[in-house]
């Protein structure tokens, strides 16, 4: 019986943690300036349009036994990122990429890092 109660306590704690994170994301999105929101929408649209090419490239990296991928290596992706973020060299906001991965239920597999790498 004790094991069942411990499981229930742990499940409630997990639920509270998830709710806290979702609340934090909501607060952050409400305080986002219009320029950042526009960049996020444009970047998400770019990721959606490049989705097949990005994941085909990840598949190829996996077949080469690699655990990292640089989206800027996909033809055309870096130039589009430069137009959105105006950073140069195909750089993008890795927090936005992580938000896109989360929104597409992929965050449990992939993680974007500063410097342009996606790891799994």
C-alpha positions, 0 to 999 in steps of 0.5 A: 500500500505504501508503494501506491501512495508514494507513486501518487505523491510522485505523480502529483509532484510531476503534474505540478512541475509540468503546470509550473513550466507551462505557466512560465512559458505562457507568461514568457510568451505574453511578455514577448515583444512584437518584433520577437513574436514576428521572428518566432512566427517566421522561424517556425514557418521556416522550420515547418517548410524545411522539416523534411530536409532537416530530418532527412539530414538528421537521418543521414547523420544517424546513419553515419553514427553521429549524434549532432547535426547543424541545420545551417548545412542544409542548402538555403536554410542559413540564408533564410535564417540570416534574413530572419535574425540578421545575425549572419553565418546562418545563425538562429535563436536556439531557444526558439528552435527548442520551443518549436521542438517542444511544440512538435512533441520532439523535445524529448528526442532533440535539443538545440544548443547555442552555436547551431547544433542539434543533438540527440 
